Amino acid sequence: GHSMKGKVSDGDLVTIEPCDPEKLAVGDIVLVRVKGTDYLHLIKAVNNGRFLIGNNRGRINGWVGHNCVYGIATRVEP
């Protein structure tokens, strides 16, 4: 889709690697499950080991625990 346009375009090849939840930061692109749906989205905020997830167009999906973060994007290729 287009929700991550500017960071990840539809059809890009994205490399996802395991991550240490304690090292995740605002702006990181992560593969995450929010309310039963998997997304490649941004971390918008961090609070006591929880992460606020949203896209690159202003939509917020919600808060998740570290167990819902499957990995971090380390490379994006067209």
N, CA, C and O atoms as CSV, one atom per row, in Angstrom:
chain,resi,resn,atom,element,x,y,z
A,1,GLY,N,N,0.807,-1.185,0.000
A,1,GLY,CA,C,0.000,0.000,0.000
A,1,GLY,C,C,0.850,1.249,0.000
A,1,GLY,O,O,2.058,1.189,-0.230
A,2,HIS,N,N,0.225,2.370,0.255
A,2,HIS,CA,C,0.907,3.651,0.193
A,2,HIS,C,C,1.105,4.281,1.568
A,2,HIS,O,O,1.582,5.413,1.659
A,3,SER,N,N,0.756,3.587,2.619
A,3,SER,CA,C,0.801,4.198,3.947
A,3,SER,C,C,2.210,4.492,4.436
A,3,SER,O,O,2.390,5.289,5.356
A,4,MET,N,N,3.206,3.862,3.836
A,4,MET,CA,C,4.593,4.098,4.251
A,4,MET,C,C,5.384,4.836,3.171
A,4,MET,O,O,6.610,4.912,3.246
A,5,LYS,N,N,4.694,5.377,2.174
A,5,LYS,CA,C,5.364,6.085,1.076
A,5,LYS,C,C,6.302,7.146,1.637
A,5,LYS,O,O,5.958,7.883,2.562
A,6,GLY,N,N,7.482,7.203,1.058
A,6,GLY,CA,C,8.526,8.084,1.553
A,6,GLY,C,C,9.555,7.335,2.378
A,6,GLY,O,O,10.705,7.760,2.487
A,7,LYS,N,N,9.143,6.233,2.950
A,7,LYS,CA,C,10.048,5.346,3.710
A,7,LYS,C,C,10.171,4.005,2.998
A,7,LYS,O,O,11.275,3.513,2.763
A,8,VAL,N,N,9.011,3.412,2.655
A,8,VAL,CA,C,8.941,2.128,1.961
A,8,VAL,C,C,7.844,2.250,0.915
A,8,VAL,O,O,6.704,2.589,1.233
A,9,SER,N,N,8.200,1.969,-0.344
A,9,SER,CA,C,7.206,2.012,-1.409
A,9,SER,C,C,6.641,0.625,-1.653
A,9,SER,O,O,7.297,-0.380,-1.381
A,10,ASP,N,N,5.431,0.577,-2.163
A,10,ASP,CA,C,4.786,-0.690,-2.502
A,10,ASP,C,C,5.695,-1.459,-3.456
A,10,ASP,O,O,6.108,-0.922,-4.483
A,11,GLY,N,N,6.005,-2.696,-3.131
A,11,GLY,CA,C,6.844,-3.542,-3.964
A,11,GLY,C,C,8.321,-3.528,-3.601
A,11,GLY,O,O,9.090,-4.310,-4.161
A,12,ASP,N,N,8.745,-2.661,-2.678
A,12,ASP,CA,C,10.143,-2.645,-2.255
A,12,ASP,C,C,10.495,-3.948,-1.546
A,12,ASP,O,O,9.651,-4.578,-0.910
A,13,LEU,N,N,11.756,-4.333,-1.670
A,13,LEU,CA,C,12.283,-5.478,-0.940
A,13,LEU,C,C,12.825,-4.963,0.388
A,13,LEU,O,O,13.707,-4.105,0.414
A,14,VAL,N,N,12.295,-5.490,1.489
A,14,VAL,CA,C,12.682,-5.024,2.821
A,14,VAL,C,C,13.332,-6.170,3.585
A,14,VAL,O,O,12.769,-7.259,3.696
A,15,THR,N,N,14.519,-5.909,4.106
A,15,THR,CA,C,15.209,-6.886,4.944
A,15,THR,C,C,14.815,-6.630,6.391
A,15,THR,O,O,14.969,-5.524,6.908
A,16,ILE,N,N,14.301,-7.682,7.037
A,16,ILE,CA,C,13.883,-7.622,8.445
A,16,ILE,C,C,14.825,-8.503,9.256
A,16,ILE,O,O,15.107,-9.641,8.880
A,17,GLU,N,N,15.306,-7.966,10.369
A,17,GLU,CA,C,16.192,-8.731,11.244
A,17,GLU,C,C,15.645,-8.719,12.661
A,17,GLU,O,O,14.911,-7.807,13.039
A,18,PRO,N,N,16.001,-9.732,13.447
A,18,PRO,CA,C,15.596,-9.726,14.856
A,18,PRO,C,C,16.142,-8.472,15.539
A,18,PRO,O,O,17.154,-7.913,15.116
A,19,CYS,N,N,15.462,-8.040,16.595
A,19,CYS,CA,C,15.890,-6.817,17.263
A,19,CYS,C,C,15.771,-6.957,18.770
A,19,CYS,O,O,15.006,-7.771,19.288
A,20,ASP,N,N,16.549,-6.141,19.448
A,20,ASP,CA,C,16.476,-6.028,20.900
A,20,ASP,C,C,15.456,-4.941,21.209
A,20,ASP,O,O,15.692,-3.778,20.882
A,21,PRO,N,N,14.326,-5.282,21.831
A,21,PRO,CA,C,13.288,-4.284,22.108
A,21,PRO,C,C,13.804,-3.070,22.879
A,21,PRO,O,O,13.280,-1.968,22.716
A,22,GLU,N,N,14.823,-3.261,23.715
A,22,GLU,CA,C,15.360,-2.146,24.495
A,22,GLU,C,C,16.109,-1.137,23.628
A,22,GLU,O,O,16.351,-0.011,24.063
A,23,LYS,N,N,16.478,-1.528,22.408
A,23,LYS,CA,C,17.213,-0.626,21.520
A,23,LYS,C,C,16.319,0.026,20.470
A,23,LYS,O,O,16.784,0.860,19.693
A,24,LEU,N,N,15.040,-0.347,20.440
A,24,LEU,CA,C,14.130,0.252,19.465
A,24,LEU,C,C,13.856,1.702,19.835
A,24,LEU,O,O,13.804,2.062,21.011
A,25,ALA,N,N,13.680,2.533,18.795
A,25,ALA,CA,C,13.507,3.966,19.018
A,25,ALA,C,C,12.461,4.536,18.073
A,25,ALA,O,O,12.099,3.917,17.073
A,26,VAL,N,N,11.992,5.708,18.405
A,26,VAL,CA,C,11.057,6.434,17.547
A,26,VAL,C,C,11.688,6.579,16.161
A,26,VAL,O,O,12.855,6.951,16.031
A,27,GLY,N,N,10.898,6.280,15.136
A,27,GLY,CA,C,11.369,6.372,13.759
A,27,GLY,C,C,11.817,5.057,13.165
A,27,GLY,O,O,11.963,4.953,11.947
A,28,ASP,N,N,12.042,4.033,14.004
A,28,ASP,CA,C,12.410,2.720,13.481
A,28,ASP,C,C,11.233,2.121,12.721
A,28,ASP,O,O,10.079,2.268,13.125
A,29,ILE,N,N,11.535,1.447,11.617
A,29,ILE,CA,C,10.526,0.716,10.858
A,29,ILE,C,C,10.567,-0.725,11.346
A,29,ILE,O,O,11.617,-1.367,11.321
A,30,VAL,N,N,9.422,-1.228,11.788
A,30,VAL,CA,C,9.358,-2.571,12.348
A,30,VAL,C,C,8.238,-3.386,11.709
A,30,VAL,O,O,7.243,-2.843,11.228
A,31,LEU,N,N,8.428,-4.697,11.719
A,31,LEU,CA,C,7.357,-5.628,11.368
A,31,LEU,C,C,6.660,-5.947,12.675
A,31,LEU,O,O,7.280,-6.455,13.609
A,32,VAL,N,N,5.372,-5.650,12.742
A,32,VAL,CA,C,4.663,-5.679,14.017
A,32,VAL,C,C,3.218,-6.129,13.827
A,32,VAL,O,O,2.631,-5.928,12.764
A,33,ARG,N,N,2.659,-6.731,14.853
A,33,ARG,CA,C,1.242,-7.096,14.853
A,33,ARG,C,C,0.490,-6.165,15.798
A,33,ARG,O,O,0.808,-6.054,16.982
A,34,VAL,N,N,-0.522,-5.497,15.236
A,34,VAL,CA,C,-1.370,-4.597,16.008
A,34,VAL,C,C,-2.812,-5.038,15.831
A,34,VAL,O,O,-3.323,-5.070,14.712
A,35,LYS,N,N,-3.469,-5.379,16.935
A,35,LYS,CA,C,-4.876,-5.795,16.911
A,35,LYS,C,C,-5.147,-6.876,15.863
A,35,LYS,O,O,-6.155,-6.829,15.159
A,36,GLY,N,N,-4.235,-7.852,15.767
A,36,GLY,CA,C,-4.422,-9.000,14.885
A,36,GLY,C,C,-3.987,-8.809,13.448
A,36,GLY,O,O,-4.132,-9.728,12.641
A,37,THR,N,N,-3.458,-7.649,13.100
A,37,THR,CA,C,-3.014,-7.391,11.730
A,37,THR,C,C,-1.519,-7.086,11.731
A,37,THR,O,O,-1.027,-6.345,12.581
A,38,ASP,N,N,-0.803,-7.670,10.763
A,38,ASP,CA,C,0.637,-7.430,10.643
A,38,ASP,C,C,0.892,-6.219,9.759
A,38,ASP,O,O,0.261,-6.052,8.715
A,39,TYR,N,N,1.834,-5.370,10.196
A,39,TYR,CA,C,2.174,-4.150,9.481
A,39,TYR,C,C,3.689,-3.991,9.410
A,39,TYR,O,O,4.417,-4.489,10.269
A,40,LEU,N,N,4.145,-3.304,8.393
A,40,LEU,CA,C,5.492,-2.773,8.348
A,40,LEU,C,C,5.304,-1.277,8.572
A,40,LEU,O,O,5.008,-0.534,7.637
A,41,HIS,N,N,5.479,-0.844,9.812
A,41,HIS,CA,C,5.148,0.517,10.203
A,41,HIS,C,C,6.224,1.120,11.095
A,41,HIS,O,O,7.210,0.469,11.440
A,42,LEU,N,N,6.011,2.367,11.453
A,42,LEU,CA,C,6.958,3.130,12.255
A,42,LEU,C,C,6.638,3.068,13.747
A,42,LEU,O,O,5.480,2.949,14.148
A,43,ILE,N,N,7.682,3.151,14.547
A,43,ILE,CA,C,7.498,3.393,15.971
A,43,ILE,C,C,7.344,4.901,16.133
A,43,ILE,O,O,8.230,5.667,15.753
A,44,LYS,N,N,6.219,5.321,16.697
A,44,LYS,CA,C,5.918,6.737,16.874
A,44,LYS,C,C,6.255,7.235,18.276
A,44,LYS,O,O,6.538,8.418,18.464
A,45,ALA,N,N,6.226,6.329,19.269
A,45,ALA,CA,C,6.558,6.681,20.650
A,45,ALA,C,C,6.943,5.409,21.395
A,45,ALA,O,O,6.548,4.308,21.013
A,46,VAL,N,N,7.708,5.573,22.447
A,46,VAL,CA,C,8.111,4.463,23.314
A,46,VAL,C,C,7.779,4.864,24.744
A,46,VAL,O,O,8.058,5.985,25.168
A,47,ASN,N,N,7.166,3.909,25.498
A,47,ASN,CA,C,6.798,4.197,26.874
A,47,ASN,C,C,6.832,2.910,27.683
A,47,ASN,O,O,5.983,2.036,27.507
A,48,ASN,N,N,7.810,2.797,28.568
A,48,ASN,CA,C,7.913,1.641,29.477
A,48,ASN,C,C,7.825,0.301,28.760
A,48,ASN,O,O,7.064,-0.573,29.174
A,49,GLY,N,N,8.599,0.130,27.686
A,49,GLY,CA,C,8.637,-1.136,26.974
A,49,GLY,C,C,7.483,-1.364,26.020
A,49,GLY,O,O,7.355,-2.451,25.456
A,50,ARG,N,N,6.642,-0.365,25.829
A,50,ARG,CA,C,5.550,-0.441,24.860
A,50,ARG,C,C,5.845,0.534,23.731
A,50,ARG,O,O,6.578,1.508,23.897
A,51,PHE,N,N,5.243,0.240,22.557
A,51,PHE,CA,C,5.532,1.011,21.362
A,51,PHE,C,C,4.239,1.466,20.707
A,51,PHE,O,O,3.320,0.672,20.505
A,52,LEU,N,N,4.173,2.748,20.379
A,52,LEU,CA,C,3.047,3.289,19.630
A,52,LEU,C,C,3.382,3.145,18.157
A,52,LEU,O,O,4.412,3.638,17.698
A,53,ILE,N,N,2.514,2.472,17.419
A,53,ILE,CA,C,2.751,2.131,16.020
A,53,ILE,C,C,1.870,2.983,15.116
A,53,ILE,O,O,0.692,3.204,15.394
A,54,GLY,N,N,2.476,3.457,14.022
A,54,GLY,CA,C,1.726,4.236,13.046
A,54,GLY,C,C,2.400,4.188,11.690
A,54,GLY,O,O,3.498,3.648,11.548
A,55,ASN,N,N,1.737,4.756,10.694
A,55,ASN,CA,C,2.317,4.758,9.353
A,55,ASN,C,C,3.022,6.079,9.077
A,55,ASN,O,O,3.163,6.910,9.975
A,56,ASN,N,N,3.461,6.273,7.851
A,56,ASN,CA,C,4.200,7.476,7.480
A,56,ASN,C,C,3.284,8.581,6.967
A,56,ASN,O,O,3.757,9.592,6.447
A,57,ARG,N,N,1.987,8.393,7.108
A,57,ARG,CA,C,1.019,9.386,6.635
A,57,ARG,C,C,0.166,9.950,7.768
A,57,ARG,O,O,-0.832,10.627,7.521
A,58,GLY,N,N,0.560,9.668,9.008
A,58,GLY,CA,C,-0.126,10.261,10.146
A,58,GLY,C,C,-1.102,9.375,10.888
A,58,GLY,O,O,-1.598,9.767,11.944
A,59,ARG,N,N,-1.397,8.179,10.365
A,59,ARG,CA,C,-2.342,7.281,11.046
A,59,ARG,C,C,-1.644,6.565,12.182
A,59,ARG,O,O,-0.512,6.104,12.034
A,60,ILE,N,N,-2.315,6.474,13.311
A,60,ILE,CA,C,-1.824,5.741,14.478
A,60,ILE,C,C,-2.631,4.455,14.606
A,60,ILE,O,O,-3.861,4.475,14.570
A,61,ASN,N,N,-1.915,3.324,14.758
A,61,ASN,CA,C,-2.575,2.027,14.864
A,61,ASN,C,C,-2.796,1.577,16.300
A,61,ASN,O,O,-3.747,0.847,16.578
A,62,GLY,N,N,-1.926,2.003,17.221
A,62,GLY,CA,C,-2.109,1.642,18.613
A,62,GLY,C,C,-0.814,1.237,19.296
A,62,GLY,O,O,0.253,1.184,18.684
A,63,TRP,N,N,-0.944,0.957,20.579
A,63,TRP,CA,C,0.188,0.549,21.416
A,63,TRP,C,C,0.339,-0.967,21.404
A,63,TRP,O,O,-0.655,-1.694,21.396
A,64,VAL,N,N,1.591,-1.445,21.403
A,64,VAL,CA,C,1.881,-2.876,21.473
A,64,VAL,C,C,3.032,-3.108,22.436
A,64,VAL,O,O,3.834,-2.212,22.700
A,65,GLY,N,N,3.099,-4.325,22.956
A,65,GLY,CA,C,4.239,-4.748,23.762
A,65,GLY,C,C,5.343,-5.286,22.868
A,65,GLY,O,O,5.137,-5.493,21.672
A,66,HIS,N,N,6.505,-5.511,23.445
A,66,HIS,CA,C,7.658,-5.994,22.673
A,66,HIS,C,C,7.394,-7.340,22.011
A,66,HIS,O,O,8.002,-7.657,20.988
A,67,ASN,N,N,6.495,-8.132,22.582
A,67,ASN,CA,C,6.198,-9.451,22.022
A,67,ASN,C,C,5.473,-9.367,20.678
A,67,ASN,O,O,5.377,-10.371,19.974
A,68,CYS,N,N,4.972,-8.214,20.316
A,68,CYS,CA,C,4.281,-8.033,19.037
A,68,CYS,C,C,5.208,-7.511,17.943
A,68,CYS,O,O,4.810,-7.425,16.781
A,69,VAL,N,N,6.430,-7.166,18.305
A,69,VAL,CA,C,7.402,-6.684,17.332
A,69,VAL,C,C,8.228,-7.875,16.862
A,69,VAL,O,O,8.946,-8.488,17.651
A,70,TYR,N,N,8.124,-8.206,15.556
A,70,TYR,CA,C,8.803,-9.385,15.007
A,70,TYR,C,C,10.214,-9.085,14.536
A,70,TYR,O,O,11.055,-9.984,14.496
A,71,GLY,N,N,10.490,-7.829,14.176
A,71,GLY,CA,C,11.824,-7.486,13.710
A,71,GLY,C,C,11.878,-6.049,13.228
A,71,GLY,O,O,10.858,-5.369,13.111
A,72,ILE,N,N,13.091,-5.607,12.953
A,72,ILE,CA,C,13.336,-4.241,12.499
A,72,ILE,C,C,13.805,-4.265,11.044
A,72,ILE,O,O,14.541,-5.164,10.637
A,73,ALA,N,N,13.379,-3.283,10.274
A,73,ALA,CA,C,13.830,-3.155,8.888
A,73,ALA,C,C,15.254,-2.612,8.897
A,73,ALA,O,O,15.524,-1.558,9.473
A,74,THR,N,N,16.151,-3.333,8.259
A,74,THR,CA,C,17.545,-2.905,8.206
A,74,THR,C,C,17.965,-2.465,6.809
A,74,THR,O,O,19.021,-1.858,6.629
A,75,ARG,N,N,17.125,-2.780,5.820
A,75,ARG,CA,C,17.427,-2.399,4.444
A,75,ARG,C,C,16.140,-2.330,3.649
A,75,ARG,O,O,15.262,-3.181,3.789
A,76,VAL,N,N,16.035,-1.303,2.806
A,76,VAL,CA,C,14.894,-1.150,1.900
A,76,VAL,C,C,15.454,-0.945,0.496
A,76,VAL,O,O,16.219,-0.011,0.255
A,77,GLU,N,N,15.068,-1.827,-0.432
A,77,GLU,CA,C,15.544,-1.753,-1.811
A,77,GLU,C,C,14.368,-1.699,-2.768
A,77,GLU,O,O,13.393,-2.436,-2.615
A,78,PRO,N,N,14.468,-0.807,-3.774
A,78,PRO,CA,C,13.385,-0.753,-4.776
A,78,PRO,C,C,13.278,-2.022,-5.592
A,78,PRO,O,O,12.418,-2.123,-6.467
